[in-house]
C-alpha cells in the first residue's frame, strides 16, 4: 500500500461524508461503524482534518462532522497532505535513507515516474468525482460486497444517489 492507513481511512470517511447534503452533521461513531474504521483512529484523523479546514466539527446532541468545503473543492491531495504531510512523496519506495538522484536505489527511476503520475491523479481527483463514480458504477467503500447507500438532497450538485 502506498498510502498510510490514516490517509486511506481519512479518504474513505471524507468520500462517505461527501455523499450527504452539505448541511447534514454525521457522528464519527456512525461513520466509523459504516466504514469499519476504529472509532479512536477516525477521531484522530478527524482532528487533523478539522485543523486544516477540510472538516467542520460541532459538539452536542445535534453535532457531528461535515465537510468544511464543497466536495468539488477537496482533492485527494488535500486529504493526504492534511493527514500525512508530503513525506510520502519524498520517501524511497524501498525505505532506503538518502535515496535520491545521487544515491538511487534500484527502482528509483521507475518510482519517480509512477510517483509523478500518482501526485497528478491525487491533485486532480475531487471528492465530488469519487462520489459521482460510486453512484454511477455502484462501487463500494468497505470490505463488504454491497455499496454504501448515500442519503442525498434532491438539489445535490454531485448527482443522484444509488437506488
C-alpha positions as CSV (number, residue, x, y, z in Angstrom):
1,X,0.0,0.0,0.0
2,X,1.4,3.4,-1.0
3,X,-0.8,5.5,1.3
4,X,-0.8,5.3,5.1
5,X,-3.6,3.6,6.8
6,X,-4.6,7.0,8.2
7,X,-4.8,8.5,4.7
8,X,-6.9,5.5,3.5
9,X,-9.3,5.8,6.4
10,X,-9.5,9.6,6.1
11,X,-10.2,9.5,2.3
12,X,-12.9,6.8,2.8
13,X,-14.6,8.8,5.5
14,X,-14.5,12.1,3.5
15,X,-15.9,10.3,0.4
16,X,-18.7,9.0,2.7
17,X,-19.4,12.5,4.1
18,X,-19.4,14.0,0.6
19,X,-22.3,11.8,-0.3
20,X,-24.6,13.6,2.2
21,X,-26.1,17.1,2.0
22,X,-23.6,19.8,2.9
23,X,-25.7,20.9,6.0
24,X,-26.1,17.4,7.5
25,X,-24.0,16.5,10.5
26,X,-22.9,12.9,10.9
27,X,-21.4,11.4,14.0
28,X,-17.9,9.9,13.8
29,X,-19.3,6.9,15.6
30,X,-21.8,6.2,12.7
31,X,-19.1,6.9,10.1
32,X,-16.7,4.5,11.8
33,X,-19.3,1.8,12.1
34,X,-20.5,2.1,8.5
35,X,-17.0,2.0,7.1
36,X,-15.4,-0.4,9.5
37,X,-12.8,2.1,10.8
38,X,-11.8,2.1,14.5
39,X,-13.5,5.0,16.2
40,X,-10.5,6.2,18.1
41,X,-8.4,6.2,14.9
42,X,-11.1,8.0,13.0
43,X,-11.3,10.6,15.8
44,X,-7.6,11.4,15.5
45,X,-7.8,11.7,11.7
46,X,-10.9,14.0,12.0
47,X,-8.9,16.3,14.4
48,X,-6.2,16.7,11.7
49,X,-8.9,17.4,9.0
50,X,-10.6,19.9,11.3
51,X,-7.4,21.8,11.9
52,X,-6.9,22.2,8.1
53,X,-10.5,23.3,7.5
54,X,-11.3,20.3,5.4
55,X,-13.8,19.1,8.0
56,X,-16.0,21.0,10.4
57,X,-17.0,19.6,13.8
58,X,-19.8,20.5,16.2
59,X,-20.3,19.2,19.7
60,X,-23.7,18.3,21.2
61,X,-26.7,16.1,20.6
62,X,-27.2,17.5,17.1
63,X,-23.5,17.7,16.4
64,X,-21.0,15.7,14.5
65,X,-18.8,16.4,11.5
66,X,-19.4,17.5,7.9
67,X,-17.2,18.7,5.1
68,X,-15.5,22.1,5.6
69,X,-15.6,22.9,1.9
70,X,-17.7,21.8,-1.1
71,X,-16.8,18.3,-2.3
72,X,-15.8,19.8,-5.6
73,X,-13.1,21.8,-3.8
74,X,-11.5,19.0,-1.8
75,X,-8.9,16.8,-3.6
76,X,-7.2,13.6,-2.6
77,X,-4.0,15.6,-2.3
78,X,-5.6,18.0,0.2
79,X,-6.5,15.0,2.4
80,X,-3.2,13.2,2.1
81,X,-1.3,16.4,2.9
82,X,-3.6,17.1,5.9
83,X,-3.2,13.6,7.3
84,X,0.3,12.6,6.4
85,X,2.1,15.7,5.1
86,X,4.3,15.5,2.0
87,X,6.7,12.8,3.4
88,X,5.0,10.1,1.4
89,X,6.2,11.7,-1.8
90,X,9.8,12.1,-0.8
91,X,10.5,8.7,0.6
92,X,12.3,5.9,-1.1
93,X,9.9,3.2,-2.2
94,X,12.3,0.6,-0.7
95,X,12.7,2.6,2.5
96,X,16.4,3.4,2.0
97,X,17.7,6.6,3.7
98,X,19.3,9.1,1.4
99,X,17.8,7.6,-1.8
100,X,17.8,10.3,-4.5
101,X,19.4,11.4,-7.7
102,X,23.0,11.0,-6.4
103,X,22.4,7.7,-4.4
104,X,19.4,6.0,-6.0
105,X,18.0,2.6,-5.1
106,X,17.4,0.0,-7.9
107,X,13.8,1.2,-8.5
108,X,14.4,4.9,-8.0
109,X,13.9,6.0,-11.6
110,X,10.7,3.9,-12.1
111,X,9.3,5.1,-8.8
112,X,9.9,8.7,-9.7
113,X,7.8,8.3,-12.9
114,X,5.0,6.5,-11.1
115,X,5.1,8.9,-8.2
116,X,4.6,11.9,-10.5
117,X,1.6,10.2,-12.0
118,X,0.1,9.5,-8.6
119,X,0.7,13.0,-7.4
120,X,-1.1,14.4,-10.5
121,X,-4.0,12.0,-10.0
122,X,-4.3,13.0,-6.3
123,X,-4.2,16.7,-7.3
124,X,-7.0,16.5,-9.9
125,X,-9.3,14.0,-8.2
126,X,-12.0,15.6,-6.0
127,X,-14.4,14.1,-3.5
128,X,-17.2,15.0,-5.9
129,X,-15.6,13.0,-8.7
130,X,-15.4,9.9,-6.5
131,X,-18.9,10.2,-5.1
132,X,-20.2,10.5,-8.7
133,X,-18.2,7.4,-9.7
134,X,-19.6,5.4,-6.8
135,X,-23.1,6.4,-7.7
136,X,-22.6,5.8,-11.4
137,X,-20.8,2.5,-11.2
138,X,-22.1,1.1,-7.9
139,X,-18.7,0.9,-6.3
140,X,-18.0,0.3,-2.6
141,X,-16.2,2.0,0.3
142,X,-16.0,-1.0,2.6
143,X,-14.8,-4.6,2.5
144,X,-18.5,-5.7,2.3
145,X,-19.7,-6.6,-1.1
146,X,-22.6,-4.1,-1.1
147,X,-22.3,-0.4,-2.0
148,X,-22.8,2.3,0.7
149,X,-26.1,4.0,0.2
150,X,-25.8,7.7,0.3
151,X,-28.6,10.0,1.6
152,X,-28.6,12.9,-0.9
153,X,-30.7,16.0,-1.1
154,X,-32.6,16.3,-4.5
155,X,-30.7,19.5,-5.3
156,X,-27.2,18.0,-4.5
157,X,-24.8,19.1,-7.2
158,X,-22.9,15.8,-7.1
159,X,-25.8,13.9,-8.6
160,X,-28.5,11.3,-7.7
161,X,-28.0,8.7,-5.0
162,X,-27.8,5.0,-5.7
163,X,-31.1,3.2,-5.9
